[in-house]
Amino acid sequence: MIRKLAKCIREYKLPTIFTLIFIIGEVVIECIIPFKIADLVNFIKNGTDMKNILETGIILTVMALVSLACGGLAGYTCAKASAGFAKNLRSDIFKKIQTYSFINIDKFSSSSLVTRLTTDVVNVQMSYMMLIRMAVRCPLMLIFSIIMAYRMGGMLSMSFVIIIPILVFALLLIARKAMPAFRAVFKKYDRLNESIEENVRGMRVVKGFSREEHEKNKFGKEAENIRADFTKAERIVAINTPVMQLCMYINMIFVLIVGSKMAITSGGAQIDVGQMSAMLNYGMQILMSLMMLSMVYVMLTMSVESAKRITEVLDEKPAIENPEDPVTCVADGSVDFENVNFKYSEKAERNALSDINIHIKSGMTVGIIGGTGAGKSSLVQLIPRLYDITEGSLKVGGRDVREYDLDTLRGSVAMVLQKNLLFSGTIKENLRWGNADATDEEIEEACRLSQADEFVRSFPDGYDTHIEQGGTNVSGGQKQRLCIARALLKKPKILILDDSTSAVDTKTDALIRAGFEKYIPETTKIIIAQRIASVENADMIIVMDNGKISATGTHDELLRSSEIYKEVYEQQTNGGDKDEQ
């Protein structure tokens, strides 16, 4: 895990190294300053002249300024290194997600991925910042302070032998008690983000059913759960300060009482006032270092959970990958299913598709109908390898789909889903997702073909009209037609419409299909539809039921041979009249 995350440092190794150098310089100087202050106190006590006092004062001033400079530079380089590390980490996670197939995406909820890209990355970033700064500074400060304390105080420094173990034990116990609460928070973050995401996406439904108060209460409960866990953890961690202060005061009292007795009885031979002041300073540094180390420990332990969650995403192996020597050209739009079985996961008890045998010639128009859950969408998602078949063979252009370069295959297959998304930006920018180099003329032609040109021109800004996130400022039918135009700009060899004309009227649907026949005759058209009228003129119609092919043929053939098709046709043509009687 650590090695995986460390790879994300990359170009920010140098700022990290500089941070360590500056911190070492700062610590060394801070440990020397009490030593020099002790000399100054002794000079004053012994009645030295002003010259020595000024010289020592100048030296201390210079040392303080150098220490300040080292601390400031360490802060700058540390911020640069940690922010850069977080940037690389976030970028690597996002790039990894882009390689996922639908199988991989199904393992993570979208809210969980958002949490990992935001909250978890921030936690790891803060831990890295503390690691390269505090986790280096505090041990060095602790070691140097103990060495200097022993040199200055001799046997008096033995107080640390008692105080330090007690403080370490207390701080570790506090951190251990706090960690379960911190760990519990992250899964609750996922649920909170999921609640936000669902509410924002379904705002119209929420308002339509007057469920605002319910959603407020739901969100409030999730937020309260997070608050409770954080409060519990922070309440435990807050004990750090009084424990540290108690140990500091005990050490201070010990140094003052025992040190004063030693100074008085020995006449300053064993220890002097200057040494006692240095011991107090070193005691403060030692105890503060231990407290900071405990905070680092808490932060690192808390971030371990975040690091594990991030590593899960980075370690996730894409279920679908390019072959070693991929085919980079799709010959034509022919599609052949041979004894294909498919299930969404290895753990699934039953196949989503079973015994699929279909042979589609290039340029054919194929209709697919069936009830909800019949497997229509599952079938077409196999063609561009959004999922891989479990058994059998699937060929496009005469070659197994697993032999193709993924970009090549998916570039030759255009899918328009029922709930396709439009992105924030202009209409032109959205359409150029299909072809980044498309000219204005090509865009307008695609829109005319998809029956979108007329309503686009009715907008004040035409093709430069801004589309809101998710396409909320256009109707469902308009969104579908724009998505069809976007797919056409790919100039695919296979065009798949997955119930993507459900929101348009029958006349517009017919015009779109007529345009396909006229302008893209060589493209294989696969149309999933609920309306018989959308597929009755197809070269072949596939009737699916419960993940299997129930029947295939033309419209007339299926009316004679398929009871399912005949029943659906009769319901859509005169079923309404029968229901009224």
N, C-alpha and C positions, 0 to 999 in steps of 0.2 A: 504493500500500500504506500509506504513512504517513498519507495523508489519510483512508483508510478507518478505520485504527485510531484516529486523532485524534478521530473523531466519537464515540468511546466515552468520552471524557473528560467531556463534558456538564456536569453540575452540579458537577463537581470542578475546574472551571477556576479558581475563586477560591482554593482551597487551593494550587493549583499556582502561581498568581501570588504569593501570600503567601510561599511557599517561596523563590521567586527573590528577593524583596525582602529576606527575612531573611538569605539567603546572601550577598547583596551587602553588607549591613551587617556580617556576620561577617568577610568577607574584608577589607574596608576597615580595620576595627579591627585585625585580625591583622597587616596590613601596616604599620600605624602603630606598633604596640607595639615592634618592634625599634628603630625610629627614636627613640622615647622612652627605651628602655633605653640606647641609645648616648649620649643626653644625660645620663642618670643616671651612666653609667660615667665620662664626661668630667667631670661635677661632682665625683665622688669623687676622680678623679685630680688635679684642680686644687685640691682641698682646700676645697670650698665648705662653707657652713654647713649645719647640720642641717635648717633650715627648708626650703631648696630640695630637699633629699633627700626629706623627708617629703611635700612638695607633689607632687613627681614620682612618689613611691611611691603616693600616694592616687590620682593620675590614672591610673597603670598598673592599680591595683586596680579602679577603676571601669570602665576600658576592658575589662579581663579579664572582669568580671561581665557587662557589656553584650554582649561577644562570646559568652560562655557562654549568655546568654539568647537571643541571636539563633540560635545553633547548636541549642539545645534546641527553640525554636519552629519552626525549619526542619525538624528531625527529625519533630516532631509533624504539621505540615502536609504534609510529604512523605509520611509513612506514610498519612495520611488520603487524600491525592490518589491515591497508587499503589494502595492497597487498593480505593478506589472505582472507579478505572479498571479494575482486574481484575474487579470485580463486574459492571460494565457490559459489559465484553468477554465474560465468561463467559455473561451473560444474553443478549447479542445472538447469540452462537454457538448457544446452546440454542434460542432462538426461531427462528433461521434453520433449524435442523435440523427443527423442527416443521413448516416449510413444504415440506419435501422430499417428493417423490413417491418411490415405490419405486425408480424409475430413478435418482434422485439418491443414495438411500441405498446402492444397489448399487455406486456408485463408491467409497464409503468403507467400510472395515471398522469394526465397532463398536469394536474395540480402538483403532483409529486415532482415531476421534472422541473416545474417552475420554482418550487422550493429549493431544489438542489442547485439550480442556476443562480439563485439569489441568496437566500438565507444561509444555506450551507457553504457557499463560496465565501460569503462575508465572514463566517465563523472561522473558516480555514485561513483566510487572509489575516484576520486579527491574530490568530495563533502564530502564523508565520512571522508577523511583525514582532510579537512578544518573544518568539523563539530566538530571532537573530539579534534582538536587543536585550530584553530583560533576562532571558535564559542564559545569555552570555555574561551580561553585566553582573547579575546577582551572585553567581558562583565565584567570579573573579573578585568581586568586592568582598565576599565572605572570606575567601582564602587570604587575600592580601590584608584584610582588616585583622584577622586572627594572628597572622604573622607579625604585623606591626604592633598589635596589642601585647603579644607575648614579649616582644623586644622592649616595649616601653614600660609595661607593668610587671613583668616577671611572673612571680607566683600569683599576683593579683588577677592575672588573666585566667586563672583556673576556674573563676566563676562561670566562664562560658562553658566549661566542661559539664556543668550541671544544667545551666539555663538552656543551652542549645538543644540537647536531646529532648527536654521537656517540651520546648516550643515546636520542634520538628514533629514529635508525636501528636501534639494537639492539632497542628495544622493539617497533617495527613488525615487525621480522624475527621476533621471538618470537611475536607475535600471529598473524602470517601462518602460521607453522609449526604453531601450535596449532589453528587453525580447522578443517582437514580432520577432525581427530579429534572435535572437538565436533559437527560436522555429521553424522558417521557415527552418533552416539549415538541420534538421534531416531527413525530407522527401526527401530533395535534396541529402543527403548522400545515401539514398536508391537507388535513380536513378543513382547516380555516380557508386556505387558498381554494380548495374545491368548492366551498360554500360561496366564496366571492365570485369565482368563475361561473358557476351555475346561475347565480343571481343576475350577473351582468348579461350573460348570453340569453337568459330567459326572462329579461325584464318585461317584455310585452305580455308574456304568459302570467307573470307575477301580478302585474297590474290588472290584467284581464280577469283574474280570479280574486282580486282584492286580497292578496296574500302578503302584503307588505309587512304587517305586524308579525306574521308567522316567520318570515325571513329575518326580520330584525331580532326576534327572540332566538332563532336558530344561530344566527351570527353571534349574538350576545353570549350564548352558552359556550360556543367554541372559544371566543375571546376570553371569557371568564376562566375557562379551564387552563388556558395558556398562562393567564395572569396568576392563577393559584399555584401552578407548578413553578413559575419563575419566582414568585414571592417566597415560596417554601425554600427554594434553593438559595436565593439571595439572603434570606433570614439566617440560614445556616452559615453562609459565607461571611456574613456581617460579624460573626463571632471572632473572626480573624483579628480585627482591630483591638478589641479589649484584651484578648489573650496576649497579643504582641505588646500592648502597653503595660500589662501586668508584669510580663517578663522584663521589659525595659526598666520599669520602676524598681523591681527587685534587684536588678543588676546595678542600677544607679545607687540605690541605698547601700548595697554591699560594697561598691567601690568607694563611696564616700566614707562609710564607717570604718571599714577595714583599712582603706588607703590612708585615711587621716591618722588612725592609730599607728600604722607603720611609719608614716612620715614623722609623727611626733616622737615616737620611741627611738627611731634611728637617727633623728635629727636631719632628715633628708637624704641619708645615705642609701637607704633601700629604694625610696620613691619620693618624688618631689611634687609640688603643686602642678607644674607643667605636665608631668607624666599622668597625674590624676585626671586633668582636663582632657588629655589625649585619650585616656581609657574610656571616659564618658562618651567622647565622639566616636571611638571605634566600637563601643558597645551599641550605640545608636545605629551605626552602619551595618553591623552584623545582624542585629535584630530586624532592621528594615529589609535587608537582603533576604532573610529567611521568610518574612512576610510576603515579599514580592515573589519569591520562588513558589510559595503556596498558591498565590494568585495565578502564576504561570501554569502550575500543575492543574488547577481547576479549569483554566481556559483550554489547556491542551487536552485534558480528559474530556471536556465537553465537546471539543472540536473533533475528537476521534470518531464520534458518531456521525458527524457531518462528513468527515473524510471517508468513512466507510460507505456512506450513501453516494458520494461522488465517485468513488472507485467502482461501485457497482455499475454505474453508467459507463465509465471508461472501460471496464473489463468485459462488459456485455459484448459478446461476439455476434456480429450481424448474421442472422439466419440465412440470408441470401447474399452471396458474394460472387464477384467475377471469376470465371474459370481462368486457369493459367494462360491459355492461349485462346482468347475469345474471338469469336466471329464478329466482324465489324460492319457487316452489310446484310440487310434483310432483303432477300430476293423479291418477294412479293407479299401480298396480304393473305395468303392461304393459311388456314388454321386447322390442325388435325389433333383431336383428342382420341387416344387409343387406350381403352381399359383404365381410365383415370379414376383414382380414388383420392380423396382429400379430407383431412381433418385439421382443425385449427391448432391443435397442440397434440403432443405425443400422449398426454394424459387423458385426452378426450376419449370417452367410452364408445362413441359412434362417429362414423364419417359424416361430414357435411355434404360430401358428394360421393356417389358410388356408381361404378360401372358406366362411366361416361365415354361414349363413342360418337364422335361428331367429325364430319369432314366438310370443311367450308372452303370452296374455291375462291381465289382472289377476285375481288370485284363484286361478290355476291352481297345481297342484302338479306340479313338473317334476323328474324324476330324471335324473341324469347318471352314467353308468358308463363305464369304460374302464381300460386298464392303466396302469401307472406311466409317466409321461411322455407320456400321451395328450393333455394340454393342458386337463384339466378345471379345475384351479385357475386357470390362466391365463385361461380363458374367464370365470369368475365375477368375477375381480379387475378386469375391464374395466368391469363394471356400475357400481360406485361411483367409477370413475376413479382407482383406485390405479395403473393404467397407462392410457395413451391408446392407442387403436387406431392402427395404421399406415395402413391404407386402409379405405375403406368407410364405413358409417354405423351408429351404435349409438344407439338411442332408448329412453328411459325415460319412461313417461307421455306418449308421443307427441312428445316433444322430444329433440333431440340432447343427449347428456349433456354436451357441451362448451358448451352454452348455459346450464347451470345454475350457480347459486352452489354452490361445493364443499360448504359446510356444509349447505346445503339438501339436496343430492343424497345426501350420506353420512349425513345424519340420517334419510333415508327408506329407507336400505338398511342392514340389520343383517347382519353376517357373523360366523359362528361357525366358527373354524378348528379343525383337528384338534389343534393344539398351542397353543390360545389360552392366554393368561396370566392369572393372578390376581395381584393386587398385595398387598403387605403392608397389613394393616388388617382390619377386621371383615368378615364376610360381607355385612352391610348396606351397608357402604361400597363394597365391590366391586360389588355389584348396582346401586348408584345411579350407577355409571358410565353405565348405560343411560339413566337418568333421574334427575337430581340431586334433583328434587322429588317423587320417588315416595314414596307413603305406605307404612306398614308393611303395610297390607292389599293394596296393589298388588304389593309385593315377595313376599308370601306366595302370592298368586294366580299370579304368574309362576313361582314355585318349584313349586307344585302342577302347573302345566302342563308343566314340564320334568322332573317326577318327582324334584325335589330336596328338596321340603318334608319328607319323611319322615326322610331321613338328617340334615338340618339340625337338626330338632327332637330327634334322638337325642343331639346334642352337649350337654354340660352347660350351655353358655352360649347354645345355640340360634343365633339370627341374629346375636348379638353375639360369636360365636366368632371368635377372631383367626386370620387366614390368614397364614402365613409367606410370605416373599418367594418368588414363583414358584408358590405354592400347594403347597409340599412336604408339608404336613401333611394333605392330602386325597388320595384316590386319583384315578387318571386318569379313571375314569367319573364320580366326584363332581365333579371339576373341569369336565368337559364339560357336565354338567347345570347347574352354576352359570353357566357361560358362556352357555348357551342361555337361561336365565332372565334374565340381564343383557341379552341381545339383545332378548328379548320386551318388556322394560320400555321400550325405545325406541318401541314401537308402530309398527314400520316398515311401509312399503307393500310392501317386498320383504325376505324373510328367506332368507338363504343359509346352508346348513349344509354346510361343506366337510369331509366325512368326520368330522363332529363327534359322531357316536354310535358310533364304532368301538370305544370302550372300555366300552360298556354292553352288557348282554345283550340278546338278541333280544326278550324280553318287554318290557323297559323301552323299547327302541327303538320297538316297536309302540304302546305306551301314549303315548309322546311324539307320534308321528305322528297318533294318534287325537285327541289333545288339540288339535293344530293344526287339524284338520278341523272340530272342534267350536267352538273358541273364537276362531280367527282365519281364518274362511273367506274374507274379502275380501283377506287378505294373500297375495301371490304367494310360494309356497314353492319354492325351488330346492335340491334335495338331491343332493349328491355322495356316492356310497356305493360300497363294494366289495361289499356284500351285495345280491343281487337282491331279497331279502325287504324291504329298506328302501325300494325304489322301485317294486315291482311293482304297487302300487295307484295310482301316479301318473297324472295326466291325460295326461302325455306323458313318454316316456323317450328320452333322447338318448344314443346310443352313439358314443363318440369313439375314434379310433384315429390315432396319429401326427399330432396337431394338426388333424385334419379330422373332420367329422361323417360317421360311417359309415352311420348309420341313425337314424330317429326313428319313434316310434309308441307304441302302448300295449304292455303286456306280451304280450298274445296276438298282436298284429300282429308284434312283433319275433321271437317264437318261430317264426313262419312265414317272415319275410323276412330276418332277420339271422343269419348264421352265427356271428358273434362273440358276440352275445347268447345264442343257443341253446347255444353251447359253454360259456359261463360258467355259465348256468343249470343245465346238466346236471352240470357239475363240482361245483357247490354243493349240488345236491339228491341225486345218487347217485354222484358221482365217487369218493367215499371207498370205497364198496362195490366199485367196479370195480377200484380200486387194490389192494384186499386179495385179489382173486381171481387 
